[in-house]
């Protein structure tokens, strides 16, 4: 009996390799051709604001602050992820040599012309997110609290007009704010670490001698020294981890702000400054793990001024950094943690 047509039709010669169809999902897919876009603006027509250009380049390349941080640190850059976020928002800008090196790495990553981002960095001293003209330190700090968030993005003529209005309407001698500032400045209370703690630079013309009520107690001075070593040294001590490094200017600013905080906690509640009245020997960084301490301090600041400023936001960011899991200095200081639980004197 002859074989059935079905059996005969199933005896087909095997297909040659080049004739076999490729099964879906097998083999390596072809590598995509990555074409980096040209710079968004020509240099001669580019906006002056570094933050606007930086943000546009991140979005244009489909990148993120997290991915950019990972890429730049892999190339040897020293930068904190939160600092990159602040650059993007315009609340901070690159100022130190290490941060400018990161800017160069970002230019390389995005295949931008050399100096495309660095050329937009404002070289004036930044205070509270604003790069102000070269004026005195005291005036620059007072001006910074009264400028709009988009001050750096405005034209030079608009900036000059804003500065003139703030000087005449806010900081002049006849305003209520100026009278308030002149009065409270007579009653100093801040703890001063300059000349007592190694690594804290003295201001120009400042003397080493401190009045006893302004000098930090020994334990607080030691703790501040430990914090500065942790945040300013090139390498941390064995067993510690950190995110970001403080340059000299940042370290000086943080020390001053913390001195104000501890001074407010120590000053008498029935005096002009109306502080918390904590005995000076109880001042310790262990207090800063308590939300009640920060809640009291922020409200105390608002009560004195009558309004909140970016300064309070910066201090709360510092609190979050000090207590962050994994890299926070307070989290990695068990002796301070034990000290905190022995003290239950801070309450709402």
NUBA-8556 format. One record per residue: y, x, z of N, C-alpha, C in turn; residue in three letters; residue number from 1. Coordinates in steps of 0.1 Angstrom, whole numbers, padded with zeros to 4 digits. Atoms other than C-alpha are relative to their C-alpha. Example, Ala and Ser with C-alpha at 12.3 -4.5 7.8 and 13.67 -1.06 7.14 Angstrom:
<recs>
REC    nY    nX    nZ   caY   caX   caZ    cY    cX    cZ resn resi
REC -0012  0009  0000 -0045  0123  0078  0012  0009  0000  ala    1
REC -0011 -0009  0000 -0011  0137  0071  0011 -0008  0008  ser    2
</recs>
This chain:
<recs>
REC    nY    nX    nZ   caY   caX   caZ    cY    cX    cZ resn resi
REC -0012  0009  0000  0000  0000  0000  0012  0009  0000  unk    1
REC -0012 -0008  0001  0033  0014 -0010  0009 -0002  0012  unk    2
REC -0009  0001 -0012  0058  0021  0018  0011 -0010 -0003  unk    3
REC -0010  0010  0001  0084 -0005  0025  0013  0006 -0004  unk    4
REC -0013 -0005  0004  0119 -0001  0010  0008  0005  0013  unk    5
REC -0007 -0004 -0012  0132  0001  0046 -0003  0014  0004  unk    6
REC  0005 -0013 -0004  0111  0031  0055  0005  0011 -0010  unk    7
REC -0005 -0010  0010  0120  0049  0022  0015  0003  0001  unk    8
REC -0015 -0002 -0001  0157  0043  0027  0004  0008  0013  unk    9
REC -0004 -0008 -0012  0156  0059  0062 -0002  0015 -0001  unk   10
REC  0002 -0014  0002  0144  0092  0049  0011  0006 -0009  unk   11
REC -0012 -0006  0007  0178  0107  0040  0001  0015  0004  unk   12
REC -0002 -0014 -0003  0185  0144  0038  0011  0001  0011  unk   13
REC -0010 -0002 -0010  0205  0156  0068  0013  0005 -0006  unk   14
REC -0013 -0004  0006  0242  0160  0061  0003  0014  0004  unk   15
REC -0005 -0014 -0002  0257  0195  0058  0010 -0001  0011  unk   16
REC -0009  0000 -0011  0278  0206  0087  0014 -0005 -0004  unk   17
REC -0013  0004  0004  0310  0202  0067  0001 -0014 -0004  unk   18
REC  0000  0014  0003  0300  0167  0058 -0001 -0009  0012  unk   19
REC  0001  0008 -0012  0294  0155  0094  0013 -0004  0005  unk   20
REC -0013  0005 -0005  0321  0133  0107  0002  0005  0014  unk   21
REC -0004 -0005 -0014  0339  0146  0139  0000 -0012  0009  unk   22
REC  0001  0011 -0010  0330  0124  0169  0013  0000  0008  unk   23
REC -0013  0002 -0008  0360  0110  0188 -0002  0006  0013  unk   24
REC  0000 -0005 -0014  0367  0129  0220 -0007  0013  0001  unk   25
REC  0007 -0013 -0001  0348  0161  0211  0009  0011 -0007  unk   26
REC -0007 -0011  0005  0362  0195  0204  0014  0001  0006  unk   27
REC -0014 -0002 -0005  0397  0208  0213  0010 -0006 -0009  unk   28
REC -0010  0006  0008  0426  0188  0201  0010  0011 -0005  unk   29
REC -0010 -0010  0005  0452  0207  0180  0011  0001  0010  unk   30
REC -0012 -0002 -0008  0480  0222  0200  0012 -0006 -0006  unk   31
REC -0012  0006  0006  0512  0202  0196  0010  0011 -0003  unk   32
REC -0010 -0009  0004  0540  0220  0179  0013 -0004  0008  unk   33
REC -0012  0003 -0008  0568  0222  0205  0012  0006 -0006  unk   34
REC -0013 -0004  0006  0602  0222  0190  0011 -0002  0010  unk   35
REC -0010  0001 -0010  0629  0229  0215  0013 -0004 -0007  unk   36
REC -0012  0004  0007  0661  0210  0206  0011  0010  0001  unk   37
REC -0011 -0009  0000  0693  0228  0199  0009 -0004  0012  unk   38
REC -0009  0004 -0011  0719  0229  0227  0008 -0012 -0002  unk   39
REC -0005  0013  0002  0734  0196  0233  0015  0000 -0005  unk   40
REC -0014 -0002  0004  0770  0208  0228  0002  0014 -0005  unk   41
REC -0004 -0013  0003  0785  0237  0211  0009  0006  0011  unk   42
REC -0007 -0005 -0011  0801  0261  0235  0015 -0003  0000  unk   43
REC -0014  0002  0000  0836  0256  0223  0004 -0014  0003  unk   44
REC -0003  0014 -0002  0834  0218  0227 -0007 -0005  0013  unk   45
REC  0008  0004 -0011  0812  0218  0258  0008 -0005  0012  unk   46
REC -0007  0003 -0012  0822  0200  0290  0001  0012  0010  unk   47
REC -0001 -0012 -0009  0834  0224  0317 -0009 -0002  0012  unk   48
REC  0008  0003 -0012  0814  0207  0345 -0014  0005 -0001  unk   49
REC  0014 -0006  0000  0782  0227  0353 -0010 -0011  0002  unk   50
REC  0010  0010 -0004  0765  0197  0369 -0003 -0009 -0011  unk   51
REC  0003  0010  0011  0769  0174  0339 -0008  0006 -0011  unk   52
REC  0008 -0007  0010  0755  0200  0315 -0014  0002  0005  unk   53
REC  0013 -0002 -0006  0727  0209  0338 -0009 -0012  0000  unk   54
REC  0007  0013  0000  0717  0173  0343 -0004 -0004 -0014  unk   55
REC  0004  0004  0013  0718  0166  0306 -0011  0009 -0006  unk   56
REC  0011 -0008  0005  0696  0196  0298 -0014 -0004  0006  unk   57
REC  0012  0004 -0006  0670  0185  0323 -0005 -0013 -0006  unk   58
REC  0004  0012  0006  0669  0150  0309 -0004  0002 -0015  unk   59
REC  0002 -0002  0014  0670  0162  0273 -0014  0006 -0003  unk   60
REC  0013 -0007  0001  0639  0184  0278 -0011 -0008  0007  unk   61
REC  0011  0007 -0007  0620  0157  0298 -0005  0007  0012  unk   62
REC  0004 -0008 -0012  0620  0180  0328  0003 -0007  0013  unk   63
REC -0004  0006 -0013  0624  0173  0365  0004  0012  0009  unk   64
REC -0004 -0010 -0010  0638  0192  0395 -0012  0007  0005  unk   65
REC  0012 -0006 -0005  0603  0197  0408 -0006  0010 -0010  unk   66
REC  0006 -0009  0010  0590  0212  0375  0009  0012 -0002  unk   67
REC -0009 -0011  0002  0621  0233  0371 -0001  0010  0012  unk   68
REC  0002 -0009 -0011  0617  0247  0406 -0013  0008 -0001  unk   69
REC  0012 -0007  0002  0581  0255  0400  0000  0011 -0010  unk   70
REC -0001 -0010  0011  0589  0273  0367  0008  0012  0004  unk   71
REC -0009 -0011 -0003  0618  0293  0380 -0005  0009  0011  unk   72
REC  0005 -0009 -0011  0601  0305  0412 -0012  0008 -0005  unk   73
REC  0011 -0007  0006  0570  0315  0391  0005  0012 -0007  unk   74
REC -0006 -0011  0007  0594  0338  0372  0008  0010  0009  unk   75
REC -0006 -0009 -0010  0607  0354  0404  0013 -0005  0005  unk   76
REC -0013  0006 -0005  0637  0331  0411 -0002 -0004  0015  unk   77
REC  0000  0004 -0014  0646  0324  0447  0010 -0011  0002  unk   78
REC -0008  0012  0000  0658  0289  0450 -0008 -0011  0008  unk   79
REC  0006  0011 -0007  0652  0258  0471  0000 -0012 -0010  unk   80
REC  0001  0011  0009  0641  0226  0453  0012 -0010  0003  unk   81
REC -0011  0009 -0003  0668  0206  0472  0013  0006 -0005  unk   82
REC -0012 -0006  0006  0694  0231  0460  0002 -0003 -0014  unk   83
REC  0000  0004  0014  0685  0224  0424  0005 -0014 -0001  unk   84
REC -0004  0014  0000  0689  0187  0431  0015 -0001  0003  unk   85
REC -0014  0000 -0003  0723  0194  0446  0008  0005 -0011  unk   86
REC -0007 -0005  0012  0733  0214  0415  0001 -0012 -0010  unk   87
REC  0000  0011  0010  0723  0184  0394  0009 -0011  0003  unk   88
REC -0009  0010 -0005  0743  0160  0415  0014  0004  0000  unk   89
REC -0014 -0006 -0001  0773  0183  0416  0005  0002  0014  unk   90
REC -0004 -0002 -0014  0774  0185  0454  0000  0014  0004  unk   91
REC -0001 -0014 -0002  0768  0222  0452 -0001  0007 -0013  unk   92
REC  0001 -0007  0013  0769  0249  0426 -0005  0014  0003  unk   93
REC  0005 -0014 -0002  0754  0284  0421  0012  0009  0002  unk   94
REC -0011 -0009 -0004  0776  0310  0438 -0005  0014  0002  unk   95
REC  0005 -0013 -0004  0754  0339  0450 -0007  0007 -0012  unk   96
REC  0007 -0007  0011  0738  0366  0428 -0014 -0006 -0002  unk   97
REC  0014  0006  0001  0703  0351  0435  0000 -0013 -0007  unk   98
REC -0001  0013  0007  0714  0317  0424  0004  0001 -0015  unk   99
REC -0003 -0002  0014  0730  0330  0392 -0011  0006 -0008  unk  100
REC  0013 -0004  0007  0697  0347  0384 -0008 -0011 -0004  unk  101
REC  0007  0012  0003  0681  0313  0386  0006 -0007 -0012  unk  102
REC -0007  0006  0011  0707  0300  0362 -0004  0007 -0013  unk  103
REC  0004 -0008  0012  0697  0328  0337 -0015 -0004 -0003  unk  104
REC  0014  0004  0003  0660  0318  0341  0000 -0014 -0006  unk  105
REC -0001  0014  0006  0669  0281  0334  0004  0001 -0015  unk  106
REC -0004 -0002  0014  0687  0292  0302 -0011  0005 -0008  unk  107
REC  0012 -0005  0007  0656  0311  0292 -0010 -0011 -0002  unk  108
REC  0010  0010  0001  0633  0282  0299  0004 -0010 -0010  unk  109
REC -0004  0010  0010  0654  0258  0278  0004  0006 -0013  unk  110
REC -0003 -0007  0012  0660  0284  0251  0015 -0002 -0004  unk  111
REC -0015  0002  0002  0698  0281  0255  0006  0014 -0002  unk  112
REC -0007 -0013  0002  0722  0308  0244  0003  0006  0013  unk  113
REC -0003 -0008 -0013  0728  0335  0270  0015 -0004  0004  unk  114
REC -0013  0004 -0005  0757  0323  0292  0004 -0014 -0002  unk  115
REC -0003  0014  0003  0755  0287  0281  0002 -0008  0013  unk  116
REC -0002  0007 -0013  0751  0274  0317  0008  0009  0009  unk  117
REC -0007 -0009 -0010  0764  0305  0336  0015 -0001 -0003  unk  118
REC -0014  0000  0004  0797  0302  0317  0007 -0012  0006  unk  119
REC -0006  0012 -0005  0803  0268  0333  0000  0000  0015  unk  120
REC  0000 -0001 -0015  0798  0279  0369  0014  0003  0004  unk  121
REC -0013 -0002 -0005  0830  0276  0388  0000  0011  0010  unk  122
REC  0001 -0011 -0008  0837  0308  0405  0010 -0001  0012  unk  123
REC -0008  0002 -0012  0862  0294  0431 -0010 -0003  0011  unk  124
REC  0009  0002 -0012  0848  0291  0466 -0002 -0015  0001  unk  125
REC  0003  0014 -0002  0830  0258  0470 -0001 -0004  0014  unk  126
REC  0000  0005 -0014  0835  0237  0501 -0003 -0015 -0001  unk  127
REC  0004  0013  0000  0816  0205  0506 -0001 -0006 -0014  unk  128
REC  0003  0005  0014  0807  0202  0469  0012  0002 -0009  unk  129
REC -0012 -0001  0008  0843  0209  0456  0004  0014 -0002  unk  130
REC -0005 -0014  0002  0855  0241  0440  0015 -0001 -0001  unk  131
REC -0015  0002 -0002  0891  0243  0451  0007  0013 -0005  unk  132
REC -0008 -0012  0003  0919  0266  0440  0000  0010  0012  unk  133
REC  0000 -0011 -0010  0923  0299  0459  0011 -0002  0010  unk  134
REC -0010  0003 -0011  0942  0285  0489 -0006  0005  0013  unk  135
REC  0004 -0005 -0012  0939  0294  0525 -0013 -0007  0005  unk  136
REC  0013  0006 -0004  0905  0288  0542  0002 -0013  0008  unk  137
REC -0002  0012 -0008  0919  0263  0567  0004 -0012 -0009  unk  138
REC -0005  0011  0008  0937  0242  0541 -0012 -0004 -0010  unk  139
REC  0011  0003  0009  0907  0244  0517 -0010 -0009  0007  unk  140
REC  0010  0008 -0007  0884  0229  0543  0005 -0014  0003  unk  141
REC -0006  0013 -0003  0908  0201  0552  0001 -0008 -0013  unk  142
REC -0001  0007  0013  0914  0193  0515 -0013 -0006 -0005  unk  143
REC  0013  0004  0006  0877  0191  0507 -0005 -0014  0004  unk  144
REC  0005  0013 -0005  0871  0160  0529  0007 -0012 -0007  unk  145
REC -0008  0011  0005  0897  0139  0510  0000  0000 -0015  unk  146
REC  0001  0000  0015  0887  0146  0473 -0011 -0009 -0005  unk  147
REC  0010  0009  0005  0868  0122  0451 -0012  0008 -0004  unk  148
REC  0012 -0007  0004  0832  0130  0442  0000  0007 -0013  unk  149
REC  0000 -0006  0013  0840  0137  0406  0012  0009 -0002  unk  150
REC -0012 -0009  0001  0869  0161  0414 -0003  0011 -0010  unk  151
REC  0003 -0011  0009  0852  0190  0396 -0001 -0004 -0015  unk  152
REC  0001  0005  0014  0847  0169  0364  0013 -0004 -0006  unk  153
REC -0013  0005  0005  0883  0160  0361  0008  0012 -0006  unk  154
REC -0008 -0011  0007  0909  0179  0340  0009  0007  0010  unk  155
REC -0008 -0008 -0009  0931  0205  0355  0012 -0007  0004  unk  156
REC -0012  0007 -0004  0961  0183  0354 -0003 -0011  0010  unk  157
REC  0004  0010 -0010  0943  0155  0372 -0003  0006  0013  unk  158
REC  0003 -0007 -0012  0930  0179  0398  0013  0004  0007  unk  159
REC -0013 -0004 -0006  0966  0192  0404  0007 -0013  0006  unk  160
REC -0006  0012 -0005  0978  0156  0408 -0006 -0005  0012  unk  161
REC  0007  0004 -0012  0951  0147  0433  0003  0009  0012  unk  162
REC -0003 -0009 -0010  0957  0178  0453  0014 -0002  0006  unk  163
REC -0014  0003 -0004  0995  0171  0454  0000 -0013  0009  unk  164
REC  0000  0013 -0008  0988  0135  0466 -0006  0002  0014  unk  165
REC  0007 -0002 -0012  0964  0146  0493  0009  0008  0010  unk  166
REC -0008 -0008 -0008  0988  0172  0506  0012 -0008  0005  unk  167
REC -0012  0008 -0004  1018  0148  0507 -0003 -0012  0008  unk  168
REC  0003  0013 -0006  1000  0116  0518 -0010  0001  0011  unk  169
REC  0010 -0001 -0011  0973  0129  0541  0002  0011  0009  unk  170
REC -0001 -0012 -0008  0979  0164  0553  0014  0004  0004  unk  171
REC -0014 -0004 -0004  1017  0164  0556  0002 -0004  0015  unk  172
REC -0003  0002 -0015  1033  0164  0591  0002 -0014  0004  unk  173
REC -0003  0013 -0005  1043  0128  0591 -0011 -0010  0000  unk  174
REC  0011  0009  0001  1009  0112  0585 -0007 -0001  0014  unk  175
REC  0008  0002 -0013  0987  0097  0613 -0011  0010  0000  unk  176
REC  0012 -0009  0000  0958  0119  0602  0005  0014  0004  unk  177
REC -0005 -0014 -0003  0979  0151  0605  0003  0000  0015  unk  178
REC -0003  0001 -0015  0991  0140  0640 -0013  0001  0008  unk  179
REC  0013 -0001 -0007  0955  0134  0650 -0006  0014  0000  unk  180
REC  0006 -0013  0001  0943  0167  0637  0008  0010  0008  unk  181
REC -0008 -0010 -0008  0972  0186  0654 -0003 -0002  0015  unk  182
REC  0003  0003 -0014  0963  0169  0687 -0014  0005  0004  unk  183
REC  0013 -0003 -0004  0926  0174  0687 -0003  0015 -0001  unk  184
REC  0002 -0014  0002  0929  0210  0675  0004  0008  0013  unk  185
REC -0004 -0006 -0013  0945  0218  0709 -0011  0001  0010  unk  186
REC  0011  0002 -0010  0913  0209  0727 -0013  0005 -0006  unk  187
REC  0011 -0006  0007  0887  0233  0714 -0012 -0001  0009  unk  188
REC  0012  0002 -0008  0851  0229  0725 -0012  0006 -0007  unk  189
REC  0012 -0005  0007  0828  0245  0699 -0006  0013  0006  unk  190
REC  0007 -0012 -0004  0802  0271  0709  0002  0010 -0011  unk  191
REC -0003 -0010  0010  0811  0304  0691 -0011  0011  0001  unk  192
REC  0011 -0010  0000  0782  0327  0681  0005  0013 -0006  unk  193
REC -0005 -0012  0006  0804  0353  0663  0001  0011  0011  unk  194
REC -0001 -0011 -0010  0802  0387  0681 -0011 -0001  0011  unk  195
REC  0011  0001 -0010  0773  0374  0703 -0013  0001 -0006  unk  196
REC  0013  0001  0007  0745  0368  0678  0001  0009 -0012  unk  197
REC  0001 -0009  0012  0735  0395  0653 -0002 -0008 -0013  unk  198
REC  0001  0007  0013  0740  0384  0617  0011 -0010 -0002  unk  199
REC -0011  0010  0002  0770  0361  0623  0012  0009 -0002  unk  200
REC -0012 -0008  0003  0800  0377  0606  0012 -0005  0007  unk  201
REC -0013  0004 -0006  0834  0377  0623  0010 -0003 -0011  unk  202
REC -0011  0004  0009  0863  0360  0605  0011  0011  0001  unk  203
REC -0011 -0010  0001  0892  0381  0594  0010 -0002  0012  unk  204
REC -0009  0001 -0012  0913  0389  0625 -0005 -0005  0013  unk  205
REC  0006  0006 -0012  0889  0374  0650 -0004  0011  0009  unk  206
REC  0003 -0010 -0010  0884  0393  0682 -0014 -0003  0006  unk  207
REC  0014  0001 -0005  0850  0400  0698  0000 -0008  0014  unk  208
REC  0000  0006 -0014  0861  0387  0733  0000 -0015 -0002  unk  209
REC  0000  0015  0000  0853  0350  0739  0002 -0005  0014  unk  210
REC -0001  0007 -0012  0863  0327  0766 -0013 -0005  0005  unk  211
REC  0014  0004 -0004  0833  0319  0788 -0004 -0014 -0004  unk  212
REC  0005  0014  0003  0833  0282  0780 -0003 -0001 -0015  unk  213
REC  0003  0001  0015  0830  0290  0742 -0012  0009 -0003  unk  214
REC  0011 -0008  0002  0802  0316  0746 -0013 -0007  0001  unk  215
REC  0013  0007 -0001  0766  0304  0740 -0008  0005  0012  unk  216
REC  0009 -0005 -0010  0742  0306  0769 -0011  0009 -0006  unk  217
REC  0010 -0010  0006  0716  0334  0765 -0011 -0006 -0008  unk  218
REC  0012  0006  0007  0687  0311  0755  0005 -0005 -0014  unk  219
REC -0005  0005  0013  0708  0294  0728  0003  0011 -0010  unk  220
REC -0003 -0011  0008  0720  0327  0715 -0013  0006 -0006  unk  221
REC  0013 -0006  0005  0684  0340  0712 -0006 -0010 -0011  unk  222
REC  0006  0010  0010  0673  0308  0694  0008  0001 -0013  unk  223
REC -0008 -0001  0013  0702  0311  0669 -0003  0013 -0007  unk  224
REC  0004 -0012  0006  0693  0347  0663 -0013 -0001 -0008  unk  225
REC  0013  0003  0007  0657  0336  0655  0001 -0008 -0012  unk  226
REC -0002  0009  0012  0669  0309  0631  0006  0008 -0011  unk  227
REC -0006 -0008  0010  0691  0334  0613 -0009  0010 -0006  unk  228
REC  0010 -0009  0006  0663  0359  0609 -0009 -0008 -0009  unk  229
REC  0009  0008  0009  0641  0331  0595  0006 -0004 -0013  unk  230
REC -0007  0005  0012  0667  0319  0570  0007  0010 -0009  unk  231
REC -0008 -0010  0007  0684  0351  0559 -0008  0012 -0005  unk  232
REC  0008 -0012  0004  0657  0378  0557 -0006 -0002 -0014  unk  233
REC  0007  0000  0013  0642  0387  0523 -0014 -0006  0001  unk  234
REC  0014  0005 -0003  0607  0380  0537 -0001 -0006  0014  unk  235
REC  0002  0006 -0014  0597  0357  0566 -0010  0008  0007  unk  236
REC  0010 -0007 -0009  0577  0370  0595 -0014 -0006 -0004  unk  237
REC  0013  0004  0003  0539  0367  0591 -0003 -0013  0007  unk  238
REC  0004  0013 -0005  0526  0332  0596  0011 -0011 -0002  unk  239
REC -0011  0010  0002  0560  0315  0588  0001 -0003 -0015  unk  240
REC -0003  0004  0014  0568  0295  0556  0014 -0006  0000  unk  241
REC -0014  0005  0001  0603  0285  0544  0002 -0005 -0014  unk  242
REC -0004  0005  0013  0620  0267  0516  0015  0003 -0001  unk  243
REC -0014 -0004  0002  0652  0284  0505  0005  0011  0010  unk  244
REC -0005 -0011 -0008  0672  0313  0519  0015 -0002  0001  unk  245
REC -0014  0001 -0002  0707  0313  0533  0007  0013 -0003  unk  246
REC -0009 -0012  0002  0733  0337  0519  0010  0001  0011  unk  247
REC -0009 -0002 -0011  0760  0351  0541  0010 -0011  0002  unk  248
REC -0010  0011 -0002  0785  0323  0534 -0007 -0012  0005  unk  249
REC  0008  0011 -0005  0759  0296  0539 -0003  0001  0015  unk  250
REC  0004 -0003 -0014  0747  0312  0571  0012 -0002  0009  unk  251
REC -0012  0001 -0008  0783  0315  0584  0004 -0015  0002  unk  252
REC -0004  0014  0000  0790  0278  0576 -0010 -0008  0009  unk  253
REC  0010  0007 -0009  0757  0266  0593  0002  0003  0014  unk  254
REC -0002 -0004 -0014  0764  0286  0624  0012 -0007  0006  unk  255
REC -0012  0007 -0005  0799  0271  0627 -0003 -0015  0002  unk  256
REC  0003  0015 -0002  0786  0235  0622 -0009 -0002  0012  unk  257
REC  0009  0002 -0012  0758  0240  0648  0008  0003  0013  unk  258
REC -0009 -0003 -0012  0784  0255  0672  0008 -0012  0004  unk  259
REC -0007  0012 -0003  0804  0223  0669 -0009 -0010  0006  unk  260
REC  0010  0010 -0005  0773  0202  0675 -0003  0003  0015  unk  261
REC  0003 -0004 -0013  0763  0221  0706  0012 -0001  0010  unk  262
REC -0012  0001 -0008  0799  0222  0718  0003 -0015  0004  unk  263
REC -0002  0014 -0003  0801  0184  0715 -0010 -0005  0011  unk  264
REC  0010  0004 -0010  0769  0180  0735  0004  0005  0014  unk  265
REC -0003 -0006 -0013  0783  0202  0763  0013 -0004  0006  unk  266
REC -0013  0003 -0005  0819  0191  0766  0000 -0013  0008  unk  267
REC  0000  0011 -0010  0828  0166  0794  0003 -0013 -0007  unk  268
REC -0002  0013  0006  0826  0129  0786  0013 -0006  0004  unk  269
REC -0013  0006 -0004  0858  0121  0805  0012  0008 -0004  unk  270
REC -0011 -0008  0005  0879  0147  0787  0006 -0006 -0013  unk  271
REC -0006  0005  0012  0900  0144  0756 -0010 -0001 -0012  unk  272
REC  0009  0000  0011  0871  0153  0733 -0012 -0010  0002  unk  273
REC  0010  0010 -0003  0847  0128  0751 -0014  0004 -0005  unk  274
REC  0014 -0005  0004  0815  0148  0746 -0011 -0007  0008  unk  275
REC  0011  0006 -0007  0781  0141  0760 -0001  0005  0015  unk  276
REC  0001 -0005 -0013  0784  0163  0791 -0013  0006  0004  unk  277
REC  0013 -0007 -0003  0751  0181  0789  0003  0014  0007  unk  278
REC -0002 -0013 -0006  0749  0211  0813 -0003  0011 -0011  unk  279
REC  0001 -0010  0010  0753  0243  0792 -0014  0007  0001  unk  280
REC  0013 -0006 -0001  0721  0258  0805 -0012 -0008 -0006  unk  281
REC  0010  0009  0007  0702  0229  0789  0001  0000 -0015  unk  282
REC -0002 -0001  0015  0715  0236  0754 -0011  0008 -0006  unk  283
REC  0011 -0006  0007  0686  0244  0731 -0002 -0007 -0013  unk  284
REC  0003  0006  0013  0676  0239  0695 -0011 -0011  0001  unk  285
REC  0010  0010 -0001  0647  0218  0708  0005 -0014  0000  unk  286
REC -0006  0014  0000  0671  0189  0712  0001 -0005 -0014  unk  287
REC -0003  0004  0014  0675  0188  0674 -0012 -0007 -0006  unk  288
REC  0011  0008  0005  0640  0172  0670  0002 -0014  0003  unk  289
REC -0002  0014 -0004  0653  0140  0686  0009 -0007 -0009  unk  290
REC -0010  0008  0008  0668  0114  0663  0011 -0006  0009  unk  291
REC -0011  0005 -0009  0688  0101  0694  0011  0010  0000  unk  292
REC -0011 -0010  0000  0707  0134  0694  0009 -0001 -0012  unk  293
REC -0008  0001  0012  0717  0131  0658  0007 -0013 -0001  unk  294
REC -0007  0013  0001  0725  0094  0661  0013  0001  0009  unk  295
REC -0011 -0001 -0008  0748  0101  0690  0011  0009 -0006  unk  296
REC -0010 -0010  0006  0765  0131  0672  0007 -0006 -0012  unk  297
REC -0006  0006  0011  0771  0112  0640  0010 -0011  0004  unk  298
REC -0009  0010 -0005  0786  0083  0658  0012  0005  0008  unk  299
REC -0011 -0007 -0006  0807  0106  0679  0010  0005 -0010  unk  300
REC -0009 -0005  0010  0821  0122  0648  0008 -0012 -0006  unk  301
REC -0007  0011  0006  0829  0088  0633  0011 -0006  0009  unk  302
REC -0009  0005 -0010  0846  0077  0665  0013  0008  0000  unk  303
REC -0012 -0009  0000  0869  0107  0665  0009 -0001 -0012  unk  304
REC -0008  0000  0012  0879  0105  0629  0004 -0014 -0005  unk  305
REC -0002  0014  0005  0876  0068  0623 -0007 -0003 -0013  unk  306
REC  0007  0002  0012  0855  0073  0592 -0011  0011 -0002  unk  307
REC  0011 -0010  0002  0824  0092  0579  0005  0009 -0012  unk  308
REC -0003 -0009  0011  0827  0122  0555 -0013  0006 -0005  unk  309
REC  0012 -0007  0004  0803  0143  0535 -0005  0010  0010  unk  310
REC  0004 -0009 -0011  0802  0166  0565 -0012 -0005  0007  unk  311
REC  0011  0006 -0007  0779  0142  0583 -0013  0000 -0008  unk  312
REC  0012  0000  0009  0756  0139  0553 -0006  0014  0000  unk  313
REC  0005 -0014  0000  0753  0177  0552 -0007  0004  0013  unk  314
REC  0007 -0003 -0013  0744  0179  0589 -0013 -0007  0001  unk  315
REC  0013  0007 -0001  0717  0153  0585 -0010  0006 -0010  unk  316
REC  0009 -0007  0009  0703  0172  0555 -0005  0013  0008  unk  317
REC  0004 -0012 -0007  0702  0203  0578 -0011 -0004  0011  unk  318
REC  0010  0005 -0010  0683  0182  0605 -0013 -0002 -0007  unk  319
REC  0012  0002  0007  0658  0172  0579 -0007  0013 -0004  unk  320
REC  0006 -0013  0004  0653  0208  0567 -0006  0007  0012  unk  321
REC  0005 -0006 -0011  0648  0221  0602 -0013 -0006  0005  unk  322
REC  0012  0006 -0005  0621  0196  0610 -0010 -0004 -0011  unk  323
REC  0009  0003  0011  0604  0194  0576 -0014  0006  0003  unk  324
REC  0014 -0004 -0002  0566  0196  0577 -0003  0012 -0009  unk  325
REC  0004 -0012  0008  0553  0230  0566  0010  0011 -0001  unk  326
REC -0010 -0010  0002  0586  0248  0561  0011  0000  0010  unk  327
REC -0011  0001 -0010  0609  0236  0589 -0002  0010  0011  unk  328
REC  0001 -0011 -0010  0618  0263  0614 -0004 -0006  0014  unk  329
REC  0004  0007 -0013  0616  0238  0644 -0015 -0003  0000  unk  330
REC  0015  0004  0001  0581  0227  0632 -0008  0012  0003  unk  331
REC  0008 -0012 -0001  0570  0263  0633  0004  0008  0013  unk  332
REC -0004 -0006 -0013  0584  0271  0668 -0006 -0008  0011  unk  333
REC  0006  0008 -0011  0559  0257  0693  0006  0001  0013  unk  334
REC -0006 -0002 -0013  0577  0272  0722  0012 -0010  0002  unk  335
REC -0011  0009 -0001  0608  0251  0714 -0005 -0015  0001  unk  336
REC  0005  0014 -0001  0586  0220  0710 -0005 -0003  0014  unk  337
REC  0004  0003 -0013  0571  0224  0744  0012 -0001  0009  unk  338
REC -0012  0001 -0008  0606  0229  0758  0006 -0013 -0002  unk  339
REC -0006  0013  0002  0617  0197  0742 -0007 -0011  0009  unk  340
REC  0007  0011 -0008  0590  0176  0759  0002  0002  0015  unk  341
REC -0003 -0001 -0015  0600  0190  0793  0014 -0005  0003  unk  342
REC -0014  0005 -0003  0635  0176  0788  0001 -0014 -0006  unk  343
REC -0001  0014  0004  0639  0138  0786  0014 -0005  0003  unk  344
REC -0013  0004 -0005  0676  0138  0793  0009 -0006 -0011  unk  345
REC -0008  0005  0010  0689  0127  0759 -0005 -0014 -0004  unk  346
REC  0003  0014  0004  0689  0089  0754  0012 -0006 -0007  unk  347
REC -0011  0007  0006  0709  0064  0735  0010 -0005  0011  unk  348
</recs>
